[in-house]
Amino acid sequence: MIAEKIAIPQAITGTIKDQSGLPVTGASVTVKGTNRVTLSNAQGYFSIEATIGETLVISSIGYTPQEIKISGPSLGNIILSESLETLGEVVVMGYSTQKKESLTGAISTISGDKLKNVTSPNVQNLLAGKAPGLFVAPGSGKPGTAGSVIIRGQATLSGTTSPLWVIDGVIIGSSPGELNPEDIESMTVLKDAASTAIYGSQGANGVIVVTTKRAKAGQMTVDITSRNGFTQLTNGNLQVMNGAELYDYFASFSNASGLNFPRWKPELRNSNFDWWDLATKNGFNQNHNISLQGGTEKLQSFLSVGFYDESGAIKGYDYERYNFRLNTVFKPFSWLTVKPSLVGSRRGVIDRQYSVTSIYSNLPWDSPYDANGNLVPHRSSTWVNSASTNYLYDLQWNKSANTNYEFMGNFDFDINLTKNLTFSSVNNYRFNTYSASGYTDPRSNGGLSVNGRVTDYRSEYTRRYTNQLLRYNNAWGKHSLNALAGYEFNDFNSKTLDAYGKGIPRGFEVLDVAASPERTKGAINEWAVQSLLFNSNYAYDGKYLAQVSLRRDGASNFGKKYGNFFSVSAGWNINREEWFKADFVNTLKLRAAYGTVGNRPSALYPQYDLYAVNTSASYNGIPGILISQIGNKNLTWEETYTSGLGLDATAFNNRVRLTLDYYIKSTDNILYNVPISGLTGVTSIWQNVGKMQNKGIEIALGGDILHTEDLLWSLDVNVGHNVNKLTDIYKTRNEDGTYSAKPIIISDELGIAGSARRVLEIGLPVDTYYMPEWAGVNPDDGKPLWYTVTRDANGNETARTKTSDYSKASQEKLDKASPDLFGGITTYLKWKKFDLNGVFGYSIGGKVYNYSRQEYDSDGTYTDRNQMKLMDGWKRWEKAGDIATHPVARSNNQDKGNSMSSRYVESNDFFRLRSLAVGYNFDLKKFNVRNLRVYLSGENLFVITKYSGVDPEIPVREDNQAILFSTGPSVYPMARKFMLGLNVSF
């Protein structure tokens, strides 16, 4: 009382918490009008000298500042509200969370709500166009197909280019597995060394950190999402000929007078079977999810159950998946938090799919049915292409199916050892089992020679993961420090069994009935990785930021078992400087980072000489052993050194947002399977062979163009630009005994003879095409032309001539596949209770090799398959003097015009509307309905491109999600989807 009356300074205490009751660390507490200031500690507690009646100003990054008049020595709990403009700006990083304003690394955050405008069971497909520097090849329209993701360019020559996926603190691998998109709270894309070095040898391709939904204390809530719709195939610009068009095309052959097959007569123009219409339909798509969450201060639980089902727009393929997730947080004591979780899924596929290749290749003159509507057998004499098979005949019986089960369990916990020190433990066990079966009927084309076949394939793997961390958080005066140190262990064990049986009775689908085994195979694979890691973040007065990360990885499947990785980074919040007077700028930050990440080879145990016991080594039923790998004990880690500069800014009450990043990624000790002499039976050996560099710029610009009480219109644009270059490669011996680096010619991995090739050469991008350069059509005789280039000893071009002899055409280094610019545009419009959002994607400057044209635009080389119509602007040579894009067409054409060349390297520039949704929100709170939204959405509604194929986006291999640089003759088209959706919350 005496102190209050005479205003004697005394210790004023309080505890600062957020709206969920968690302590706010590092909050600034200032006595208004004075220089007296302090910061809250790790428990949110503060103490400052002040007098009764003075006012405290309390502020923290991401929260609305509060002014509190001092009424006594203890102010109790002070609750800060998150500011609207920074709501959700707490981002999940490597092993920790940080406020966005205190970050020093290059990251992009994507909220779970922004992923829901695309209907797909695979998370990868939802990322296209959502973040700068994030290149996504979405794959095909086949149900369940996953896309491929590349962050800041290709950084390796072997192994996966996919980023590392981390879900709720658990390292999952190069794929997110069966993660349900509806369970995602947020995703953080880690792109530079400052953010990825903490993941060491697994972070070279970038990291995507996923945080799933968790409950908050409070009343139980129920959320239901449901959408149903149909899918249609989009065939792009590839249009094949109908019966009349194909007849006229054949009749235009320069040697048409020599055509001679039984049905070659004008009436053939009227034969027109539509193989596209036969195989396609409107597919059906449904996705339903329900979640329950709630609890007390001590116990909160989140439970979700999901079902996804899609029947393909190409008949005969059905995909379905079931998911469940249970996340729980239990706080039995103030010092202990336990976080168990259980996740599971079942994926099933039934495959009696109609032939995708036949949609394009089968002749319209040939029908799978006879005049009575019965299926014609293989190699029917009634077909023009009488050597072909009728796939519908086999589909009467043949089929396959596969099922995948995945389960993950976590037992995580945190122990508060002191007010500044916490022990955190993450412990995960993952189990996956996959089975596939196939039935080939004795009557089918594939079963005739073996009297039918039954196949059974099974695989299962387990993966254990644990990390044990000590976390330190402290704040004093104007200083703030947080650090962590820990140990991590991760191992993998897999087992496969693959069996074929032949000689089966019709209709029996089990191996027991097989007369004899055709194939029996199996394998076991194991590896383990252990790591030590450290990270520390320091901030002074919220202005000056610094970060250091260290990691030491040890891998069982490596010659040099241990590798060290690090990063250092800094940030400067310029807007917090006293001399900064631009009031319209809300935040302005500079960032800089440098560090290393690594990579391991895709093969297991390349350091050892390995021997194989298999059928090729056996003799007379006695097993034998052959050498299968020559080891390299000196093999070391592939390392990528990344440096970068960044700028983050917001202005005009956060209505304008800008992020700029510039980076250089230099990869050293590139791992590559180098070809060697096959004298020992081994044709390659793993070596560290070279260097590679990626340079790039990323821009994200957004703003709220209109913002009133009833109207909001926002627009966000992101741009990525990456330049790749090989800077060194292994050297081979020359005839004079010296050594030099020579170009390495590699395939496009399409697996088709005669398709495109690429070249690995110092100074060029690693996706550079290598083939004869197309020179057009000879206007005199209509023959195809290629360039013959003469070069001096230094490789400089000295002469260039044209030739119609394909064997004389020189092999040239041509365009690269990767685009110059790529990204996305997102717009959101809300007016009263209506909302509209759209996502666009684009790519400029890329190329793709359209192999399908070698078969469907073949100038008469292939007369056993249909041909494509000429695009606008294309012209076929017909007479002397014609300036044409296409050579003369003749039956059984041997001019080689359809051989591999840059004729079929096309620009795949595009602008695509990925998704558009219109919704309405109903106010039903008087019926205890928190929210009800009904919406109509469309996906892949249009694409603008000059690419002549099915889809301009680069294709992806289904088995390993590797990005291909060529499109084959069998492209499953992208699907256009129309969905009606409902979101309701109670």
Protein Blocks (a to p, Z undefined) as FASTA:
>chain_A
ZZmmnopacddddddddfkopacehiacddehiabdcdddfkopacddddehiacdddde
hiacdddddfbfbebjadddddfklgoiaccdehiacdfklpcbdcddddfklmmmpccf
bfklmmgopaghiacdebjabehiacdddeeiaabfgdjfbdcddeehiafbjcebjadf
klpmbdcddfbfklmmmnommlmnopaddddddddedddddddddddddddddehjadcd
dfklmmmmmmmpmklmmgccfklcfklmmgccdfklmmgccddddddddddedddfkbcc
dddddddddddfbghiacddddddddddddfbfkbccdddddddddddddfbdcfklmmm
pcfkbcfbdfkopacdehifkbmblmbccfklmmmmgccddddddddddddddddfblmb
ccddddddddddddddddddfkbmklmmnnpaadddddddddddddddddddddehjbcc
ddddddddddddddddddddehiaehiacfklpmbdfbdcddddddddddddddddddeh
hlaccdddddddddfkbfblbacdddddddddfklpmklmcfklmbdcdddddddddddd
fbehklbccddddfklggehiacdddfbdcdfkbccdddddddddddddeehhlaccddd
ddddddehiacdddddfklopabdcddfbdcddddddddddddfbacfkbccdddddddd
dddddfbdcddddfkopacdddddddehnopghiacddddehiafkbccddddebjafkn
opacdddddddfkopafbdcddfbfklpccdddddfbdfbdcdddddddehjbccddddd
ddehiacddfklmmmmngomamcbccddddehiacdfbghiacfbdcddehiaklmmgcc
fklpccfbdcddfbacddddddfklnopabacdddddehkbccdfbfbfblcdcddfklo
pacfbdcfbdcdddddddddddddZZ
